[in-house]
Amino acid sequence: MSLQSSIEWTRRNLESRPRLHQNQPGCKHCYAETFAERFRGVKGHPYEQASTLASSPKKLAEPLRWRQSKMIFVNSMSDLFHDFVPDEYIVAVATVMAKANWHTYQVLTKRSERLRDLLNSKLRFAAQQPHIWWGVSVEDKKYGVPRIAHLQETRSRDPLSIRRTSSRGH
C-alpha cells in the first residue's frame, strides 16, 4: 500500500511488507495495529487479513515509477528489520531506494541491532546514500537509548546527527 500521508514529516508511505508484531514497550500504543484491525475483513483492502506477514514486490517497485520527488516513509505500518523479514527482501527494498534516488526515504526500526549489522554488511551500498535516512525509534531511556548507540555503530551517513521525529508509530 502506498498512500498519501497525513504524517507531517512525510508525503507518501511505502508499505511493501504489511506486518504488525508487538515486541517492545514502544509497540504498546502503536497506531498501526488499531488501523489494521479496523480494516480486517474489508474485501480488497491491504489489511483485509489485518496483521499477516506478506510481501508485495509490485508495491516495492512503485517509487521507480513516481517521477516527482517525494518524501517516503518506508513501512510505516511495520518494521522492515523484523526477524521474520528475510535479509534478501531488505536488500531488495534498499536496492529500489538506491535506484530511485530522486526521492528521500525515511526508515525507522526498533530492531537496531539488525539494522546495524546489515548496514555494516549487506546494505553497505545503501548506508552512505544521502537520500536514505536510517533511524531508530526512541520511546524511553531503557529501550531507546541503546538503539541510538547501535545506529551510531553503523557505516551510515553521519550517524551522529539524530533527526527528531514524532514518537508515534515506530
N, C-alpha and C positions, 0 to 999 in steps of 0.2 A: 504494500500500500504506500503510495506516495501522495501526500495531501498537502494543500496549502496549510501552513501552520499558524496557530494563534499564539504561539510562544514568542515573546517579544524579541528574543535574540536569535531567531531563525526565521526563514521564509518557507522552507519546504522540509518535509520529513521523508526519509527513505527507509521503508520497512522491508528489508529483504528477507527477514527471518523472524516472523512473529513468535514470541515465546515469552512466557512470564514464569518466573520461578523465584520465589522469595527465599533468600538465604541469609539475610543480614538485617539488623535493626533498621537500616535505611530503607528497606523494602516495605516496612510496616505500613506506611501511609502512602504508598505509591499509587499514582493516578492510573497507571496502565492496567492494573488488574480490574479496577472498577470499570474502566472504559471497555475492556474486552468482554467482561461479564455482561455488560449492558447489551451487547450485540450477539451474545450466544444464541444460536438458533435462527438468526436472521439470514435467510437464504441468500447466498451470493456475496455476503459481506465478508471481508478478510478475516473477521473474528467470529465467523459462524461457529467455529469449533472452540471459541474462547481462547484458552491459553495452551494450544497444542503446538508441539515442535514442528516446524515446517520451514522449508527453504523455498525461495521464489526467485530462481535465476533470471526470469524475464524482468522482474522488478529491479533486480540488481543492475541491469544494463540501462535503465531509464536515464541516468544522468548523462550518458553519452548522446542521447537524443535531445536533451534540453540545450538549446543553443544560447539562450540568455543566461548570464551568470547568476547563480543562486547561492544562498547560504543554506546548507543542508545539514540537518540533524540526523545522523545515521542511527537507525534502530532506537528511536525514542521510546518504543514500547517494549523493548527487550534489551539484552546485553550481548553485544557481538562476541564478547570474550567468555561467554558462559561455557562451562565444562562440556556441555553436550554439542557445542558447535565445533565441527572438525577444523583443524588448522588450515586445511586446503580451502575451505569455504571463506575463512577470514582472509586468506591470501587473495582469493578471487575478489572479495569486496575491496581490499586495498588496491588491487590492480586497476579496477574500474576508477577508483578515486584518483589514482596517479595519472591515468589516461585522460580523464575529464577534468583537467587542471584549471579550467576557467571557472569552476565552482569552488566554494570554500566549504569544507566538511568539518563537522563537529562530532567527535566520537567520545562518548563518556562510558566509563565502566566502573563497576565495583570489584571486578576481578583484576586488580592492579598487578598482581604477581605474574599472571599470564600475559597481560599487556606488556609488561617489562621484558619478559622472556622472548616474546615474539618480535617486539620492536628491535631487540638486540640480535635477532637471528633471521627468521623467515620474512619478517616485514622490514628489514633494514632498508630496502629500496624505497619504502614509503615513509620511513621515520623522519627524514630530513625535509620532506615536502612542505613548503611554507603554507600551502593552501589546505593542509590537513592538520586540524587541531586535535591532538590526542589529549584526553583529560580523564580525570578520576573524580568520582563523587566523594564529597566530604560532608558527612552528616553530623559527625561529632569527633572528639579527640581520640577516643578509643579505636574506632574503625577507620575514620577518615585520614587522620594524620599519617599512619603508616602507608596509606595509599599514595600520599604526596611523595614520600621517600622512594617508593617504588617507581613513580613517574620520573623522579629526578635521576634514577639509576638507568634510564633508557638512553638510547642514542638519538632520541627525538630532538627536533629543532628547539633550542632554548628551553629545556625542561624546567629551568628555574623561574621562568615567568609563568605564573599561575593565573589563568583567566578566571575571573569570578563570574559565575552564572547562577541562575536560580537553583535553589536546593531541592526543588520539586523534581520528581521523576527519578533519574539515575542517581 
